Amino acid sequence: MLERTATRPAEPFADVKARIADAVEAARSEIIDLSHRIHANPEPAFEERQAAAWLAEALRAHGYAVEHPAGSLATAIRAVRRGGRGGDGPRIGILAEYDALPGLGHGCGHNTMAASGFGAAVALAAVADELPGEIVFLGTPAEERGSGKQIMIDDGLFSGLDAALLYHPCDRSHVESHPLASEDIEVVFSGLQAHASSDPWQGKNALDAMILLFSSVGLWRQQLRPTSRVHGIIREGGTAANIIPDRSVAWFMVRSDDLDYYDEMKRRFSAMAEAAAAATGTTVEVTFTGGAMTMRNNRVLAELFRVNMAAYGVDDMGDDPNAGSTDMANVSWVCPAIHPELSICDEGVPAHSIAFRDAAAMPRADETTLLAATLVAQTAVDLYLDPAFVEAAWAEFRGG
């Protein structure tokens, strides 16, 4: 059970926040069961059918009007519950992710994100009669590939939100994150088959082109800025050793903390792919399939979350030095947003690993999931009950 630190002073809206915590505790078994079910049934980006169905069903049971599918994505969810005080209060977005990594499962702990988002929605529903505005739950697919949130933004599902809140599991606890801009790239080289022994000169080797591209990328890394990344895997490389491959397919990602440099990297990558095709007599198709922006951390929201976090004895450990990427950053360009991280394991356990995957279903992760649900809901309460916080968050967002 979550306990507040006795030495911390009571913050504004303490009574409502206490009932938020009680509501999360009352739903403990439901929240943890959802996390474990999603963890045990991992589904990759755009294929999260079971996880989305479970979430939609659970939200309906707690009084939400659920749209599923939502927009153009079959596994997206938009669920709304109006506050009982009516009026034109804020619309606060409570977000959830639930896609897994191919071949690894929930090595990023998105099962805890789905469950914590659901838990926050349950807690806010318990005090909804005292809130103005709307509670807007958004189930967001495909964070690991293709930027599901950007698709949902384009579909208008984030329109009208005054803030967006989403927790992420980590090996450390910190409020502000600084993810890199990132783009998924599919590269397809096309050549010509031939017998690899009797007449290889008649072939055009698509795999050679891909290997040349990987070599070019490897040499390019020496000149990249320290905060930039490029990495990839070969998904198709031929069918038999005695056939000149006529098709080779790879999945690359480029990343940077600087948007101008990021655009330059994408242009350079395309040029290297074209050069590899020219050198091997093949053709190439380079497709940028969606990605993430840099994050605009809203410090007004961050400070609210930090205060709520401190009430449970959890200190902000400062910026995470190991920056990945997330399409939550795209949301931060649409409305005030934060993406705090809370630890589910010992420091040093890397994300996207078997160790992190296993940690995401352990008792420590369960307690963090409940804490995240509580903190997200309590931060939302600050915004619902004090319009000045919403105004300040928007002023910062607009550069005021």
C-alpha positions in Angstrom: 0.0 0.0 0.0 1.3 3.5 -0.9 2.0 5.7 2.1 2.6 9.4 2.2 5.8 10.7 3.9 4.7 12.1 7.2 7.3 14.9 7.2 6.0 16.4 4.0 3.5 19.2 4.4 0.0 18.6 3.0 -0.3 20.3 -0.4 -3.4 21.9 -1.9 -6.5 19.7 -2.5 -5.1 17.1 0.0 -8.5 15.7 0.7 -9.3 15.0 -2.9 -5.8 13.6 -3.5 -6.2 11.3 -0.5 -9.3 9.9 -2.1 -7.4 9.5 -5.4 -4.9 7.4 -3.6 -7.7 5.4 -1.9 -9.3 4.8 -5.3 -6.1 3.4 -6.8 -5.6 1.2 -3.8 -9.2 -0.1 -4.0 -8.5 -1.0 -7.7 -5.1 -2.5 -6.9 -5.9 -6.0 -8.1 -7.6 -4.8 -11.2 -4.7 -2.6 -12.2 -2.0 -5.2 -11.5 -4.0 -7.9 -13.2 -4.2 -5.8 -16.3 -0.5 -5.1 -16.3 0.3 -8.8 -15.9 -2.1 -9.9 -18.7 -0.6 -7.4 -21.1 2.9 -8.4 -20.1 2.1 -12.1 -20.6 0.5 -11.4 -24.1 2.9 -9.0 -25.8 1.7 -7.5 -29.1 4.0 -5.4 -31.4 3.2 -1.9 -32.8 -0.1 -1.6 -34.6 -1.1 -5.1 -33.5 -2.1 -4.5 -29.9 -5.6 -5.9 -30.4 -6.0 -7.8 -27.1 -4.4 -5.1 -24.9 -6.7 -2.4 -26.5 -9.8 -4.6 -26.1 -9.0 -5.2 -22.4 -8.5 -1.5 -21.8 -11.6 -0.5 -23.6 -13.7 -3.0 -21.7 -12.3 -2.0 -18.3 -12.8 1.7 -19.0 -16.5 1.1 -19.9 -16.9 -0.7 -16.6 -15.8 2.5 -14.8 -18.3 4.8 -16.5 -16.3 6.1 -19.5 -17.8 6.6 -22.9 -15.3 4.6 -25.0 -14.4 5.0 -28.7 -12.5 1.9 -29.9 -11.2 1.9 -32.5 -10.5 5.6 -32.4 -9.6 7.5 -35.5 -7.7 5.5 -38.2 -5.9 3.1 -35.9 -7.7 -0.1 -35.0 -5.9 -0.3 -31.7 -6.3 3.3 -30.5 -8.7 4.3 -27.8 -10.4 7.5 -26.8 -12.5 7.4 -23.6 -14.2 10.4 -22.0 -15.9 11.1 -18.7 -17.3 14.5 -17.9 -16.8 16.1 -14.5 -19.8 16.6 -12.4 -19.3 20.3 -11.9 -20.0 21.1 -15.5 -18.9 24.3 -17.1 -15.9 24.8 -19.3 -13.2 23.2 -17.2 -10.0 21.8 -18.6 -9.7 18.6 -20.7 -6.8 16.6 -19.3 -5.4 13.8 -21.3 -4.4 10.6 -19.4 -2.3 8.5 -21.8 -1.4 4.9 -22.0 0.9 2.8 -24.2 0.8 -1.0 -24.6 2.9 -2.1 -27.6 5.7 -4.6 -27.1 9.1 -5.1 -28.8 9.3 -7.8 -31.5 11.0 -10.9 -30.3 11.5 -9.5 -26.8 8.1 -8.6 -25.4 7.6 -5.8 -22.9 11.3 -4.9 -22.6 10.2 -1.3 -22.3 7.6 -1.9 -19.7 4.6 -0.6 -21.6 2.4 -3.0 -19.7 3.0 -0.8 -16.6 2.1 2.3 -18.7 -1.2 0.9 -19.8 -2.1 -0.2 -16.3 -1.0 3.0 -14.7 -3.0 5.1 -17.2 -6.0 3.0 -16.6 -5.5 3.3 -12.8 -5.3 7.1 -13.1 -8.5 7.1 -15.1 -10.2 4.9 -12.4 -9.1 7.2 -9.7 -10.3 10.3 -11.5 -13.6 8.7 -12.1 -14.0 8.1 -8.4 -13.9 11.9 -7.8 -15.4 13.0 -11.1 -18.4 14.6 -9.4 -16.1 17.2 -7.9 -14.3 18.0 -11.1 -15.0 20.5 -13.9 -14.2 19.7 -17.5 -13.5 16.3 -19.0 -11.2 13.4 -18.3 -9.9 12.2 -21.6 -8.1 8.8 -21.7 -6.1 8.1 -24.8 -4.8 4.6 -25.5 -1.9 5.2 -27.9 -0.5 2.3 -30.0 2.8 1.9 -31.7 5.3 3.9 -29.7 8.1 1.5 -30.6 7.6 1.9 -34.4 5.8 4.3 -36.6 4.6 7.0 -34.1 1.1 6.0 -33.3 0.6 9.3 -31.3 1.4 11.4 -34.4 -1.3 9.5 -36.3 -3.7 10.1 -33.5 -2.7 13.8 -33.6 -3.4 13.9 -37.3 -6.7 12.2 -36.7 -7.7 15.1 -34.3 -7.8 12.9 -31.2 -5.6 15.3 -29.2 -7.6 18.4 -30.2 -8.9 20.5 -27.3 -6.6 19.0 -24.6 -5.2 21.4 -22.1 -2.5 18.9 -20.9 -1.3 15.4 -21.5 0.3 13.2 -18.8 2.1 9.9 -19.3 4.5 8.0 -17.0 7.3 5.8 -18.3 9.1 3.0 -16.3 12.9 3.4 -15.9 15.8 2.3 -13.7 15.8 5.8 -12.2 13.1 8.3 -11.1 13.1 11.7 -12.7 10.5 14.2 -13.9 11.9 15.7 -17.0 13.0 13.6 -20.0 15.0 14.7 -23.0 14.4 12.2 -25.8 16.0 12.4 -29.2 14.1 13.1 -32.3 13.9 9.8 -34.2 12.7 8.4 -37.5 12.0 4.9 -38.7 13.4 4.2 -42.2 12.7 1.2 -44.4 15.4 0.6 -47.0 14.7 -1.8 -49.9 17.4 -2.6 -52.5 16.3 -4.4 -55.7 18.7 -6.3 -58.0 18.7 -9.2 -60.3 19.0 -12.9 -59.5 21.6 -15.2 -61.0 23.5 -18.4 -60.1 26.1 -17.4 -57.6 28.7 -19.9 -59.1 28.0 -20.5 -62.8 27.2 -16.9 -63.9 27.3 -14.4 -61.0 28.2 -11.7 -63.5 24.7 -11.7 -64.7 23.3 -10.8 -61.3 22.9 -7.5 -59.4 23.4 -8.2 -55.8 20.9 -6.4 -53.5 22.6 -7.8 -50.4 26.0 -6.3 -51.5 24.2 -2.9 -51.7 22.9 -3.3 -48.2 26.3 -4.3 -46.8 27.8 -1.3 -48.5 25.2 0.9 -46.9 25.9 -0.5 -43.5 29.6 0.1 -44.1 28.9 3.7 -45.0 26.9 4.2 -41.9 29.7 2.7 -39.8 32.2 5.1 -41.2 29.7 8.0 -40.9 29.4 7.5 -37.2 32.8 8.9 -36.5 31.6 12.3 -37.8 28.3 12.3 -36.0 27.7 14.5 -33.1 27.7 12.7 -29.7 24.0 13.3 -29.3 23.1 11.7 -32.6 22.5 8.0 -33.4 22.0 5.8 -36.4 21.4 2.0 -36.2 19.6 -0.7 -38.1 19.0 -4.4 -38.8 18.7 -6.5 -42.0 15.3 -8.0 -42.2 15.7 -9.7 -45.6 19.0 -10.6 -47.2 18.4 -13.4 -49.8 17.0 -16.9 -49.9 20.0 -19.2 -50.6 23.7 -18.9 -50.6 23.9 -20.0 -54.3 21.4 -17.3 -55.5 22.5 -13.7 -56.1 19.9 -11.9 -53.9 17.6 -9.7 -55.9 16.0 -8.1 -52.8 17.4 -6.9 -49.4 15.4 -5.0 -46.8 16.6 -3.2 -43.7 15.0 -1.2 -40.9 17.1 1.8 -39.8 16.6 4.5 -37.3 18.3 8.0 -37.1 18.2 10.1 -34.0 19.4 13.5 -32.8 18.7 16.2 -30.2 18.8 18.9 -32.8 16.0 19.1 -35.3 18.0 20.9 -38.0 20.8 18.4 -37.7 18.2 15.6 -37.7 16.9 16.8 -41.1 20.5 16.9 -42.4 21.1 13.4 -41.1 18.0 12.1 -43.0 19.2 13.7 -46.3 22.7 12.3 -45.8 21.3 8.8 -45.1 19.3 8.9 -48.3 22.4 10.0 -50.3 24.4 7.1 -48.9 21.6 4.6 -49.9 21.6 6.0 -53.4 25.4 5.8 -53.6 25.3 2.1 -52.5 22.7 1.4 -55.2 24.8 3.2 -57.8 27.9 1.2 -56.8 26.2 -2.2 -57.2 23.9 -1.5 -60.2 20.8 -1.9 -58.1 17.9 0.4 -57.3 16.8 1.5 -53.9 13.7 2.8 -52.2 14.1 4.7 -48.9 10.9 5.2 -47.0 10.7 7.4 -43.9 7.8 5.7 -42.0 7.2 8.0 -39.1 9.0 9.2 -36.0 9.3 11.3 -32.9 10.2 14.9 -32.2 12.3 16.4 -29.4 10.4 16.9 -26.1 9.1 20.2 -24.9 8.9 19.6 -21.2 6.3 21.8 -19.6 7.9 23.0 -16.3 4.6 24.0 -14.8 3.3 20.5 -15.1 6.7 19.1 -14.1 6.7 21.0 -10.9 3.2 19.8 -10.0 4.3 16.2 -10.6 7.5 16.7 -8.6 5.6 18.0 -5.6 3.1 15.1 -5.7 6.0 12.7 -6.1 7.9 14.1 -3.1 4.9 13.6 -0.9 5.5 9.9 -1.3 9.2 10.2 -0.5 10.3 9.9 -4.1 13.0 12.4 -5.1 13.7 13.6 -8.6 17.1 12.1 -9.5 17.7 14.6 -12.3 17.9 14.3 -16.0 18.3 10.8 -17.5 21.7 10.6 -19.3 20.6 7.8 -21.5 18.2 9.4 -24.0 16.0 7.2 -26.2 13.1 8.5 -28.2 9.3 8.7 -27.8 6.3 10.0 -29.7 5.1 11.5 -26.5 7.4 14.3 -27.6 5.1 14.9 -30.6 2.3 15.5 -28.2 4.4 18.1 -26.4 4.3 20.2 -29.5 0.4 20.1 -29.5 -0.3 20.9 -25.8 1.5 21.2 -22.5 2.8 17.7 -21.6 5.2 15.8 -19.4 6.6 12.3 -19.5 8.1 11.6 -16.1 9.9 8.3 -15.3 9.7 6.2 -12.2 12.0 3.3 -11.3 10.8 -0.3 -11.5 14.3 -1.9 -11.0 17.8 -1.2 -9.7 19.8 1.5 -11.5 21.8 0.2 -14.4 19.3 -2.3 -15.7 19.0 -1.3 -19.4 15.7 -0.8 -21.1 15.0 -3.0 -24.2 16.6 -6.0 -22.4 15.4 -9.3 -21.0 16.3 -8.1 -17.5 14.0 -5.0 -17.9 11.3 -7.1 -19.4 11.3 -9.4 -16.5 11.4 -6.6 -14.0 8.2 -5.1 -15.6 6.2 -7.9 -14.1 7.8 -8.1 -10.6 6.3 -6.8 -7.4 8.4 -3.6 -7.4 7.1 -2.7 -10.8 3.5 -3.4 -9.6 4.0 -0.9 -6.8 5.5 1.7 -9.2 2.5 1.2 -11.5 0.2 2.0 -8.6 2.3 5.0 -7.6 2.4 6.3 -11.2 -1.4 6.0 -11.4 -1.8 8.0 -8.2 0.7 10.7 -9.2 -0.7 11.2 -12.7 -4.3 11.5 -11.3 -3.2 13.8 -8.5 -1.4 16.1 -11.0 -4.6 16.1 -13.1 -6.5 17.2 -9.9 -4.2 20.1 -9.5 -5.1 21.2 -13.0 -8.8 20.6 -12.7 -9.2 22.4 -9.3 -6.9 25.4 -10.0 -7.4 27.1 -13.4 -4.2 29.2 -12.7 -2.1 26.1 -13.3 -3.7 25.5 -16.7 -3.2 29.1 -17.7 0.4 29.0 -16.5 1.1 25.8 -18.4 -0.3 27.3 -21.6 1.6 30.5 -21.1 4.8 28.6 -20.9 3.8 26.5 -24.0 3.2 29.6 -26.0 6.4 31.2 -24.8 4.7 33.7 -22.5 
